[in-house]
Amino acid sequence: MTLSLPTSSAWRTLCQGDGEFRLAARHWKGSLELNIGQQTLQLFLDDGVLCDTASTADCKITYSGETAVWQKLLEAVPIRFHNDLMANLSSGQGITRHGDPLVHAQYFAAVARAVELLRPATPGANQTLDQRAQGVIDAPIGRYVHIELQGHDHRIYFEEAGEGIPLLMQHTAGAHGSQWRHLFEMSEITDRFRLIAYDLPFHGKSVPPAGRQWWQEKYDLKGDYLRSIPLKLSQALGLHQPVFMGCSVGGLLALDLAHKHADQFRAVISVEGALKIKGNLKSLETIWHPQVSNEYKARLMEGLMSPSSPQAYRKETSFVYSSGWPPAFIGDLYYYITDYDLSHQAHEIDTNEVAVHILSGEYDYSGTAELGRAASEAIKGSTWQEMTGVGHFPMSENPQAFLKYLLPILEQIVPK
C-alpha cells in the first residue's frame, strides 16, 4: 500500500507558504522526517528557515509508522486517536517517535502543523463565528469575591449570567472560566439557570493571594484544597443546593464532590470525567521547562479536540493555555493524575442524594469515553453519554454540539 504524497520539495513549499508553520518554526535548527511505510518525507531548517539540506549539527525529529496508520492520520477528518500525532502516540495506535524530547517540545507546534498541511481541507473547519454588531454587550457580569482558603484571603474572579437554579462551572487544568463563555449567551440555559464560572486561584483573573510567598512554593493542586473552593464559593455567594459542572480536572472534581459532599449539591455534571486517570507526571516535565514555551501545551491541547470542531474555537481554546501562569497546568495535573482516585469508592456515591451525569467527548484521548462509561457503570443510578464529534473541551471547542448533550441533562435537573 502507498499513499499519494507530495515530494519533500513540494511539502517544503507548503510549509513555506503557511504563516502558522513559519511562526511555530522560528529559530529551529534541525530537521523533521516522516517515515510513512516505505516512503520518506523530510524538512530541513536553519534558524527557522526551510532549506535544501541538513546542517552538520542537525537535530532530527522522526515520526514513523505503517502506511495504513498514516492513511488514517492524513484523512481530512481523521477518526479518534488518529487526529493528532500525540493522540496516536499516547493511545498506542502505531506511530513511534525518535529525537531529543526537549527539541520535540520546543517545536511540536511546527511539527503538528507540517503534518496538517499534508491533509485535505477539513470541511466546515473555517466557518465564520461570533459576529456581533458593534456595541453589543455580552450577558455575563464579572465580579470578585473574597474567600478564605488554607488561612489566606483569596480574591476569586467569577462571571455570572441568567437566573434560577445556581450552576457553578469549573474550568479545565491550566485554563480559566472563559471556556464557558458561550453558555452565557444561550437563553435555553440562562432562562432557568444562574450560571457562575469562576477562575481557580493562580488562574485567569484570580491572582495569587497577597498573604503568601507563593513564588517560593511548588504549585501542586491537591484535592482537599480544590474541593474547598466550590464549597466556600457557594457559601460566600449564598447559593442553595447548586448544580456543579466541571470539565477535565473539573470533571473529576464533580465526581469527587458527589462522593465527599453530596449534601451540598442537587446534581453534578462531570464533563470528561473518570474514576482514575493513569499517567506519570515525570514524563510530562517538558510542559513546564525553562526552555519550552507555553506554545507547547497550547498545541498539545489541540490534539485533544475534534478536527471537525470550528477552527476558530479550537484555536481560542488553545490560546487560553498559552496565556496561563507557566506552572499552573502541570500543577493542576497533580490532582488530575496523582491525587485523585475514586476507583474503590465510586460505588459509595448515592445518586438518590445527588444526581450524577457524565459526558465524554469522542476525540478525548485523556479522559476517554471508555473511562467515562466505566465511571458511570460504577456509580449506580448515574447517566453517561458519549458526545460524538467533539473532544476534551466541548463547551469551548464546539458549544452548539455541547448544547445538544447538555440540555437533556438540565431538563432532568429542573423541578417538574
Buried (B, 14 or more C-beta within 10 A) or exposed (E): EEBEBEEBEEBBBBBEEBEBBBEBBEEBBBBBBBBBBEEEBBBBBBEBBBEEEBBEEEBBBBBBBBBEBBBBBBBEBBEBBBBBBBBBBBBEBBBEBEBEBBBBBBBBBBBBBBBBBBBEEBEEBEEEEEEEEEEEEEBBEEEEBEBEBEEBEBBBBBBBBBEEBBBBBBBBBBBBBBBBBBBBBBEEBBEBBBBBBBBBBBBBBBBBBEEBEBEEEEBBBBBEBBBBBBBBBBEBBEBEEBBBBBBBBBBBBBBBBBBBBBEBBBBBBBBBBBBBBEBEBEEBBBBBBEEBBBBBBBBBBBBBBBBBBBBBBBBBBBEBBBBBBBBBBBBBBBBBBBBBBBEEBBEEBBBEEBBBBBBBBBBBBBBBBEBBBBBBEBBEEBBBBBBBBBBBBBBBBBBEBBBBBBEEBBEEBEEE
